[in-house]
Amino acid sequence: MKIGGKLGEVDVVVLVDSGASHNFISSHITALGLPITPMAARRIKLGDGHKVVSLGVCEGVKLNLGPMEAEVDALVLDLGGLDVILGVSWLSTLGKVIMDWKALSMQFWHEGRPVVLQGQGVAKERQGYLNSFLEDRQHEVKGEWWLKNLEKEAKSDTIMDSALQALLHQYSEVFQDQIRLPPNRSQVHQIKLFADHGPISVRPYRYPHHQKEEIERQVKELLEAGVIRPSMSAFSSPIILVKKKDGSWRMCVDYRALNKATVPDKYPIPIVDELLDELFGATIFSKIDLKSGYHQIRVKEEDVHKTAFRTHNGHYEYLVMPFGLMNAPATFQSTMNDIFRPFLRKFVLVFFDDILVYSKDMATHKVHLEQVLRVLTSNCFAANHDKCKVSCTQIDYLGHIISGQGVAVDPDKVQCIKDWPIPKNVKGVRGFLGLTGYYRMFIQNYGKIGPKPLTELTKKDNFSWGSEASLAFEQLKTVMTTSPVLVLPNFNLPFEVECDAAGRGLGAVLMQNRQPIAFFSKALSDGNLAKSVYEKELMALVLSIQHWRHYLLGRPFVVYTDHKSLKHFLQQRISSPDQQCWLS
């Protein structure tokens, strides 16, 4: 039931929703200056199964509902046409409530007197979007909050108006469904072999009989699209079918032998952390995912014959850049950087086929988005409509949730870590450490918590899972579920480093205005454990400054430590070899 209310002097639309587990407030209302307390990213499950993310909470929000005032804590979320949702966490404080759905009113006692809240009704065009509260609640997932009655048009964080719709319509050719042979561009993929290396030919693999029809079908599609052609090349690589998550098959060419004979391209690939550092101040985001990105770049005509592959009934070669070539990532990143160079680090980030457009406000974002779409159109690149997100207040990008409040770990990745089974071999341990290590900057004291017993398992010939490894495994799972939202660095403000040495490790946090930007930690070796407290505290200071050198070099910063004697480090007369090394 919708009711009118006031937040300060601002009129707001409030939905009283017994199908919502918590209270929610729109992200555009929080722009009025309400303080937002950051928290670990939380998935909110909608009635249709879709999930959105909340990164903060407004505490003590005072709503004037006419005959009464409600003070609630509300999660920040994009609510479409609504301003506030009052859910079960508020309704449960009212005691007995009498609902009159015909009159659209609710009655209850509050502070010793009866209160009647009169509803405003629900627009007919929106009624079809609402899910019934009577829907079976067995779909509620443990650890998730649910918001069943939120309208479908508000299920994402997209801000869509007529001007933006017109813009997308104007550049609709970017979102074409099918990929065809791309035009000749200045950017092409070259395959340079080491000198005096002859043709590469690998005997084809045998595959099950039932896979032959699938191979024939995919080859036919590639021929019709014009991205491959029949070949008479002396080169030949085998193919395999790999099953995708949805159960379908992906045909892959095994280019390992060709890659060994290829001269590496050392074009720099972006570092994810450095990309995220560019986003300070941005509040509106769009993500464009290119459709089969590699197939939108041609292979240099002189090198086409080197891409040849064989099936059970034919010999073919790629006219476009296939997956599996060692220098394909470098070629693709180079191409994207070339076409977007005027916009990079201004309002565009590119990581292979993931293009992020970011802006400080909606008006500016429309201009930025149009420039990006114009570049894609003029260069004949196509985007995957299903994977694109336009004009969002928060967005998932490269395994992170990005918003105006900062950056957080994607809850889907957290769930993946929580569900990770106990490793049975070294490969399983490395996979787990690789995933948690990718997010270590979000975890305070990551190195001290316990990855060392797991790291030791990757060095042993005989894999043996013991109690120490099991404890470290569970500890890492636990801390990943409580990772905070990190603020993005503002390079116009001084940085702060707080460091400490305790127990068997060192830890530090990089901050601005006492808000965390990143965490750093390191387990101490047996030799370093024998050092004095003074030296361990000094080591924590030195290593953290070295680790964040790219943030701190050339600008003032403040160091916080609980070891006061470090203030006199530069004046001390006697120093150990380690201290002399750190001082130099």
C-alpha positions in Angstrom: 0.0 0.0 0.0 1.4 3.4 -1.0 1.1 6.4 1.4 2.4 9.9 1.3 5.0 11.1 3.7 7.7 13.7 4.4 11.4 13.3 4.9 12.3 16.7 6.4 10.7 19.2 4.1 10.6 16.8 1.1 7.5 14.9 0.0 8.2 11.2 -0.5 6.2 8.2 -1.7 6.2 5.4 0.8 5.3 1.7 0.1 4.2 -0.3 3.1 5.2 -3.8 2.0 4.6 -6.9 4.2 6.5 -8.8 1.5 9.8 -6.9 2.3 12.0 -8.2 5.0 13.7 -4.9 5.7 13.2 -1.2 5.2 14.7 0.4 2.0 15.3 4.0 0.9 16.0 5.1 -2.7 19.5 6.1 -3.6 18.2 9.4 -5.1 16.7 10.4 -1.8 20.0 9.8 0.0 21.5 12.5 -2.3 19.6 15.0 -0.1 22.5 14.6 2.4 21.4 11.7 4.5 24.5 10.0 6.1 25.1 6.5 4.6 27.0 3.9 6.7 29.0 1.6 4.4 28.6 -2.2 4.9 29.5 -5.4 3.1 27.6 -5.7 -0.2 24.2 -7.5 0.3 22.1 -9.2 -2.3 18.4 -8.3 -2.2 16.2 -10.9 -3.8 13.2 -9.7 -5.7 9.9 -11.6 -6.2 10.9 -12.6 -9.7 14.2 -14.1 -8.5 16.3 -11.1 -9.8 18.9 -9.8 -7.4 20.2 -6.3 -6.7 22.8 -5.1 -4.3 22.8 -2.7 -1.4 26.1 -1.2 -0.3 25.0 1.0 2.7 22.4 1.8 5.3 20.8 5.0 6.5 20.4 4.9 10.2 17.7 6.7 12.2 15.7 8.0 9.2 12.8 10.1 10.5 9.7 9.8 8.3 6.6 11.9 8.9 3.6 9.8 7.9 0.9 12.3 8.9 -0.5 11.2 12.2 2.7 9.7 13.3 6.5 9.8 12.9 8.5 6.6 12.2 12.2 6.3 12.9 13.8 3.5 10.9 17.1 2.1 9.6 16.8 1.7 5.8 19.0 -0.1 3.3 20.0 2.1 0.3 18.7 0.7 -3.0 17.5 2.0 -6.3 13.7 1.8 -6.0 12.5 3.2 -9.3 9.4 5.3 -8.8 9.4 4.8 -5.0 11.2 6.7 -2.3 10.9 4.5 0.8 9.7 1.0 1.5 8.7 0.0 5.0 8.9 -3.7 5.4 8.4 -6.4 8.1 11.2 -4.9 10.3 9.0 -1.8 10.8 5.6 -3.5 10.7 6.7 -5.9 13.4 7.1 -3.0 15.8 3.5 -1.9 15.4 1.8 -4.9 17.0 -1.6 -5.8 15.8 -2.5 -4.1 12.4 -5.9 -4.0 10.8 -5.8 -3.8 7.0 -8.8 -2.6 4.9 -7.8 -3.4 1.4 -11.1 -2.0 -0.1 -10.6 1.4 1.7 -6.8 1.1 1.3 -6.1 1.9 4.9 -4.3 0.4 7.9 -5.1 0.9 11.6 -3.0 0.2 14.7 -2.1 1.7 18.1 1.0 3.8 18.5 2.2 5.4 21.7 -1.2 4.8 23.4 -3.4 6.3 20.6 -5.1 4.9 17.5 -3.4 5.7 14.1 -5.0 5.4 10.7 -2.8 5.6 7.6 -4.6 6.2 4.3 -3.2 4.6 1.1 -3.0 6.4 -2.2 -3.7 3.3 -4.4 -1.6 1.7 -7.1 -1.7 2.8 -10.7 -3.4 0.3 -13.0 -0.4 0.1 -15.3 1.7 -1.0 -12.4 -0.6 -3.5 -10.8 0.5 -6.2 -13.1 4.1 -5.9 -12.0 3.5 -6.6 -8.3 4.0 -10.0 -6.9 1.5 -11.3 -4.3 2.6 -11.5 -0.7 0.8 -14.8 -0.6 3.6 -16.2 -2.8 5.2 -19.2 -1.1 8.1 -17.9 1.0 10.0 -21.2 0.7 11.9 -19.4 -2.1 13.6 -17.2 0.5 17.4 -18.0 0.4 19.3 -18.2 3.7 21.6 -15.3 4.1 19.7 -13.1 1.6 17.2 -10.4 2.3 14.0 -10.5 0.2 11.9 -7.8 -1.3 9.0 -9.5 -3.0 6.7 -6.7 -4.0 9.1 -4.4 -5.7 7.9 -3.5 -9.2 9.7 -5.1 -12.0 10.7 -1.8 -13.6 12.7 -1.0 -10.5 14.4 -4.4 -10.3 17.7 -3.0 -11.6 19.7 0.1 -10.8 19.0 1.6 -14.2 17.9 5.2 -14.5 16.0 5.3 -17.9 14.3 8.4 -19.3 13.0 9.3 -22.8 16.3 11.1 -23.8 18.3 8.0 -22.9 15.9 5.7 -24.7 16.1 7.9 -27.8 19.9 7.7 -27.6 19.9 3.9 -27.5 17.5 3.8 -30.4 19.7 6.1 -32.4 22.6 3.7 -32.0 20.6 0.5 -32.1 22.9 -0.9 -34.8 25.5 -1.3 -32.1 23.3 -3.9 -30.5 22.8 -6.2 -33.5 22.1 -9.8 -32.9 24.4 -11.5 -35.4 28.1 -11.1 -35.9 29.4 -10.9 -39.5 32.8 -10.6 -41.0 34.2 -7.2 -39.7 35.5 -4.6 -42.2 39.1 -4.1 -42.9 40.6 -1.8 -40.2 44.0 -0.6 -39.3 44.0 -2.9 -36.3 44.5 -6.6 -37.4 45.9 -9.6 -35.6 49.3 -10.8 -36.7 50.9 -14.2 -36.0 54.7 -13.8 -36.1 56.6 -17.0 -35.8 60.2 -17.5 -34.6 62.7 -17.4 -37.4 63.1 -20.5 -39.6 60.0 -22.2 -38.1 58.1 -24.4 -40.5 54.4 -25.1 -40.7 52.7 -26.3 -37.5 50.6 -29.4 -38.0 49.1 -31.5 -35.1 47.2 -34.7 -35.6 43.5 -34.2 -35.0 41.9 -35.6 -31.8 39.2 -38.3 -32.0 35.9 -37.3 -30.4 32.7 -39.2 -29.6 30.4 -40.0 -32.4 27.5 -37.9 -31.0 29.7 -34.8 -31.0 30.1 -34.9 -34.8 26.7 -33.3 -35.5 27.4 -30.5 -33.1 30.8 -29.8 -34.8 29.2 -29.8 -38.2 26.5 -27.4 -37.0 29.0 -24.9 -35.5 31.2 -25.0 -38.6 28.2 -24.4 -40.8 27.3 -21.3 -38.7 30.8 -20.0 -38.9 30.9 -20.4 -42.7 27.5 -18.7 -43.1 28.7 -15.8 -40.9 31.8 -15.5 -43.1 34.3 -15.7 -40.2 36.0 -18.9 -41.5 36.6 -20.3 -45.0 37.8 -23.7 -46.5 41.6 -24.0 -46.3 44.5 -25.6 -48.2 47.0 -24.5 -45.6 50.0 -26.6 -44.5 49.1 -25.5 -40.9 46.6 -27.5 -38.9 45.5 -27.5 -35.3 43.0 -29.9 -33.7 39.6 -29.0 -32.2 37.8 -30.0 -29.1 34.3 -29.4 -27.7 34.0 -27.9 -24.2 30.7 -28.0 -22.4 29.5 -24.6 -21.1 27.6 -23.9 -17.9 24.3 -23.8 -19.7 24.9 -27.3 -21.1 25.7 -26.2 -24.7 29.0 -26.8 -26.4 31.8 -24.5 -27.4 34.1 -25.5 -30.2 37.7 -24.7 -29.4 40.8 -24.9 -31.4 43.9 -26.2 -29.6 46.6 -23.8 -30.7 49.2 -24.8 -28.1 51.7 -26.0 -30.6 51.3 -22.9 -32.7 51.6 -20.7 -29.6 55.0 -22.3 -28.7 56.3 -21.1 -32.1 54.8 -17.6 -31.8 56.8 -14.5 -30.9 55.0 -13.0 -27.7 53.4 -9.6 -27.9 54.2 -7.7 -24.7 51.4 -5.1 -25.0 50.4 -4.1 -21.4 47.2 -5.6 -20.0 45.5 -3.3 -17.5 45.7 -4.0 -13.8 42.2 -4.1 -12.3 43.1 -2.2 -9.1 44.5 0.6 -11.2 41.4 0.8 -13.3 39.2 1.1 -10.2 41.3 3.9 -8.8 40.1 6.1 -11.7 36.4 6.0 -10.5 36.4 8.5 -7.7 33.5 10.9 -7.9 31.5 8.9 -10.4 27.9 8.1 -9.6 26.4 6.9 -12.9 27.8 3.9 -14.8 27.2 2.0 -18.0 28.8 -1.2 -19.1 29.1 -2.3 -22.7 30.1 -5.9 -23.4 31.2 -6.6 -27.0 29.6 -9.6 -28.6 32.1 -12.3 -29.4 34.8 -9.6 -29.2 37.7 -11.6 -30.7 35.6 -12.4 -33.8 35.2 -8.6 -34.5 38.9 -8.3 -35.3 40.4 -9.6 -38.6 43.5 -11.7 -38.9 46.1 -10.2 -41.2 45.6 -11.8 -44.7 49.2 -13.1 -44.8 48.6 -14.9 -41.5 45.2 -16.4 -42.1 46.6 -19.8 -43.2 48.3 -20.2 -39.8 44.9 -20.4 -38.0 43.8 -23.5 -40.0 42.1 -26.3 -38.1 40.7 -29.7 -39.1 37.5 -31.5 -38.3 36.4 -35.0 -39.3 35.1 -33.7 -42.6 37.0 -30.6 -43.5 39.9 -28.2 -43.3 39.2 -24.5 -42.5 40.9 -21.3 -41.5 39.8 -18.2 -39.6 39.4 -14.8 -41.2 38.9 -13.3 -37.7 40.9 -13.6 -34.5 40.0 -17.0 -32.9 40.0 -17.8 -29.3 43.1 -19.6 -28.0 45.9 -17.7 -29.7 48.5 -16.5 -27.3 48.7 -12.9 -28.5 44.9 -12.4 -29.0 44.4 -10.6 -25.6 47.2 -8.2 -26.4 45.8 -7.5 -29.9 42.3 -6.9 -28.5 43.4 -4.6 -25.7 45.5 -2.7 -28.1 42.6 -2.2 -30.5 40.3 -1.0 -27.8 42.8 1.4 -26.4 43.4 2.8 -29.9 39.8 3.6 -30.6 39.0 4.9 -27.2 42.3 6.7 -26.5 40.9 10.2 -26.3 38.5 9.1 -23.5 40.6 6.7 -21.5 40.8 7.6 -17.8 38.5 10.6 -18.4 35.2 8.7 -18.6 36.0 5.3 -20.1 37.8 2.2 -18.8 38.5 -0.8 -21.1 39.4 -4.3 -20.0 39.3 -6.4 -23.1 35.7 -6.6 -24.2 34.3 -4.9 -21.0 33.8 -1.2 -21.6 32.9 0.9 -18.6 31.5 4.5 -19.0 31.4 6.5 -15.8 30.2 10.0 -15.0 29.5 12.4 -12.1 25.9 13.0 -13.0 23.2 11.9 -15.4 23.4 14.8 -17.8 27.1 14.3 -18.3 26.7 10.6 -18.6 24.4 10.9 -21.6 27.1 12.9 -23.4 29.7 10.4 -22.5 27.6 7.4 -23.5 26.8 9.0 -26.9 30.5 9.5 -27.6 31.3 5.8 -26.8 28.4 4.6 -28.9 29.5 6.8 -31.8 33.0 5.3 -31.6 31.6 1.8 -31.7 29.4 2.6 -34.6 32.1 4.3 -36.7 34.4 1.3 -36.1 31.7 -1.3 -36.7 31.8 -3.0 -33.3 28.8 -4.8 -32.0 27.7 -5.2 -28.4 25.9 -8.0 -26.6 22.6 -6.4 -25.7 21.9 -9.0 -23.0 25.1 -8.3 -21.1 25.0 -4.5 -21.4 23.8 -2.3 -18.5 23.1 1.4 -19.1 22.9 4.3 -16.7 23.2 2.5 -13.4 23.8 3.9 -9.9 25.7 0.7 -9.1 27.1 -1.9 -11.4 29.1 -5.1 -11.4 32.5 -4.8 -13.1 35.4 -7.2 -13.1 34.2 -9.1 -10.1 33.4 -5.9 -8.1 30.3 -3.9 -7.2 30.9 -0.3 -8.0 28.8 2.7 -6.8 29.1 6.3 -5.7 29.8 4.9 -2.2 32.9 2.9 -3.3 33.8 -0.6 -4.4 32.8 -3.9 -2.8 33.3 -7.6 -3.6 30.6 -9.0 -5.9 28.3 -11.1 -3.6 28.2 -13.8 -6.3 32.0 -14.2 -5.8 31.6 -14.3 -2.0 29.0 -17.0 -2.4 31.4 -18.9 -4.7 34.0 -18.8 -1.9 31.5 -19.9 0.7 30.4 -22.9 -1.4 34.0 -23.9 -2.3 34.4 -27.6 -1.3 37.4 -28.8 0.7 40.2 -29.1 -1.8 41.3 -32.7 -2.7 44.6 -31.8 -4.3 47.1 -29.0 -4.9 45.1 -27.7 -7.9 42.1 -27.2 -5.7 44.1 -25.3 -3.1 45.6 -23.0 -5.7 42.2 -22.3 -7.2 40.9 -21.3 -3.8 43.9 -19.1 -2.9 43.7 -17.5 -6.3 40.1 -16.4 -5.8 40.5 -15.2 -2.2 43.9 -13.5 -3.1 42.2 -11.5 -5.9 40.2 -9.8 -3.1 42.8 -9.6 -0.5 42.8 -5.8 -0.5 39.3 -6.0 1.0 40.4 -8.2 3.9 42.0 -6.7 7.0 44.9 -8.9 8.1 44.5 -11.4 5.2 48.1 -12.5 5.4 47.8 -13.0 9.2 44.5 -14.9 9.2 45.9 -18.1 7.9 46.6 -18.7 4.2 50.1 -19.9 5.1 49.0 -23.5 6.0 47.2 -23.6 2.6 50.2 -22.1 0.7 52.5 -24.7 2.2 50.3 -27.4 0.7 51.0 -26.1 -2.8 54.8 -26.7 -2.2 54.6 -30.3 -0.9 54.9 -33.3 -3.1 52.5 -35.3 -0.9 49.2 -33.6 -0.5 48.0 -33.9 3.1 45.0 -32.0 4.4 45.3 -31.4 8.1 43.6 -29.5 11.0 45.7 -26.4 10.4 44.7 -26.2 6.7 41.1 -26.9 7.6 41.1 -24.0 10.1 42.7 -21.6 7.7 40.3 -22.7 5.0 37.2 -21.9 7.1 38.7 -18.6 8.5 39.2 -17.3 5.0 35.6 -18.2 4.1 34.4 -16.4 7.1 36.3 -13.1 6.6 35.2 -13.0 2.9 31.6 -12.8 4.0 32.2 -9.6 6.1 34.4 -7.6 3.6 33.6 -3.9 3.8 32.9 -1.3 1.1 36.2 0.4 0.3 36.2 4.1 -0.7 37.9 5.1 -3.9 41.1 7.2 -3.7 40.9 10.9 -4.2 44.3 12.0 -5.4 43.6 15.6 -4.4 43.6 14.7 -0.7 46.4 13.4 1.5 46.6 9.7 2.3 46.8 8.0 5.7 48.6 4.8 6.6 47.9 2.9 9.8 50.1 0.0 10.5 50.6 -2.6 13.2 52.6 -5.7 14.0 50.9 -8.3 16.3 51.2 -12.0 16.7 52.5 -13.8 13.7 51.9 -11.1 11.1 51.9 -7.5 10.0 48.9 -5.4 8.9 48.2 -2.0 7.5 45.3 0.0 6.1 45.4 2.8 3.6 42.8 5.5 4.3 41.5 9.0 3.5 39.4 10.8 6.1 39.7 7.6 8.2 37.8 5.7 5.5 39.6 2.5 4.2 40.8 2.4 0.7 42.8 -0.9 0.9 44.2 -3.4 3.3 47.7 -5.0 3.4 49.0 -7.8 5.5 51.9 -10.3 5.6 52.6 -13.3 7.7 56.0 -13.3 9.4 58.6 -15.9 8.7 60.2 -17.8 11.5 63.3 -15.6 11.2 61.3 -12.4 11.4 59.3 -13.7 14.4 62.5 -13.5 16.4 62.9 -9.8 15.8 62.1 -7.3 18.6 58.7 -5.5 18.8 60.4 -2.3 17.6 61.8 -4.0 14.5 58.5 -5.7 13.7 56.6 -2.4 14.0 59.2 -0.7 11.8 58.9 -3.6 9.3 55.1 -3.1 9.1 55.7 0.6 8.4 58.3 0.1 5.7 56.5 -2.8 3.9 53.2 -1.0 3.9 54.7 2.2 2.4 56.5 0.1 -0.2 53.3 -1.7 -1.0 51.4 1.5 -1.6 54.3 3.4 -3.1 52.2 4.2 -6.2 49.7 6.0 -4.1 52.2 7.8 -1.7 55.1 8.8 -3.9 55.4 12.5 -4.4 52.5 13.5 -2.1 52.2 14.1 1.7 50.8 11.4 3.8 50.3 10.6 7.5 51.4 7.5 9.3 49.6 6.2 12.4 51.3 3.7 14.7 50.9 2.6 18.3 54.7 2.3 18.7 55.7 5.9 19.7 59.5 5.2 19.6 59.3 4.9 15.8 59.1 8.7 15.7 62.9 8.8 16.5 63.9 6.2 13.9 65.9 8.7 11.8 67.8 10.0 14.9 68.8 6.7 16.5 72.6 6.1 16.5 72.7 2.3 16.5 70.9 0.4 13.8 70.8 -3.2 12.6 71.6 -4.3 9.0 67.9 -4.5 8.3 67.2 -1.1 9.6 70.1 0.3 7.6 68.6 -1.3 4.5 65.2 0.2 5.2 66.7 3.6 5.9 68.6 3.6 2.6 
